[in-house]
């Protein structure tokens, strides 16, 4: 059960027909838009879009409500050409449905108001000016380029020339001398082959080849060989499958400082001393070339990294007897310290 309590407003009210409020084919937005328009004072020129904006009606709801009002005959609109050739949209809102003929008859009696015509105003960019054709807008450049230096003032040209002391040019800290020409071609070929040393160096940008060649030249000029440079790079690559995000920057860092030549007593660690030269296996990297195939009895071929010059992997090598008391040290190693264990890898 529902109860209603209504108090008649003494002022600011509009009478509407029940046919509008209870219309079965008009949505609530359409009824609100129509009643809002009918409640406006006489002579108010407010468009339907402005009413929808004040009533907080969205764009889609306004389009749907306007279409419903036009289909039911409560709203009619037309475009006419007014004074001065301006086109004006006229909208007619009624509290009863009107046919298109009745609406056109009523709108034909209403003159086009001059208030709806757009006002006269200047262009946003200013007054019209002449169009510039050929030439440059800033005058004579006395040359073929568009970036000429500024001209000196005229008084400076007439002033007598004074002798100035030559200023010493200070080289920047990271400045390197020009690379020697004899090693340039070899350095370029070596820099182009860095990407083949390891899979982590495959993505070296080609634009960095010139910079890496410049760094390699100084290594070659200092007396380092190509094999020593490659071994230095491989020795300092990250282990454990670590991904190198910027291989070019890593090589720039590794080649930035040129170490002195090793003495006769200093040699590479046996771990990085490949038993075969890269020329014997051009298709293999230095890491793979450092491995050796075991000559023992295996079901399948097995590779291992030798410590000295052995041909048998740790599984096939003869083990010293427990009672031997430790044999004599070999290759200069201390008998109290075991040599590093070789690495064995079966081939699939």
MOPE-V899546 format. One line per field, one symbol per residue. psi: psi as a letter, one per 30 degrees, with the letter a starting at -180 (. if undefined). burial: # if it has 24 or more other C-alpha atoms within 12 Angstrom, else .. A space follows every 50 residues. Layout:
psi->???
burial->???
This chain:
psi->kkkkjkkkkflhlkkkkffeegkfgkleeeeeeeeeeffllkfkikleee eeefghkleeeeeeeeeeeeefgfkkllklkakggkkkjkkkklflkkle eeeeeefffjlkkfffkklklllfgalklkkkkllkfgakghaflghklk klleffefkkkkkkkkkkkkklegkklkkkefgeeeeeeeeffeffekff gfhkkfffeeeeeeeeeeeeffgkleeeeeeeeefgkklggkkjeieeee eeeegekjllkklefkllkfegjkfklfffiffkleeefflkkkgajlel kkkljkechlgklfefkkkkkfgfgjakklhglkffkklkklkkjkk.
burial->...................#.....#############.......####. ##....#...##..######.######............#########.. ..#........#...................................... ............................#...##..##.#########.# #.##...##############..#.#########..#.........##.# ##.##...............#####.........##########...... .#######..####...........................#.#....
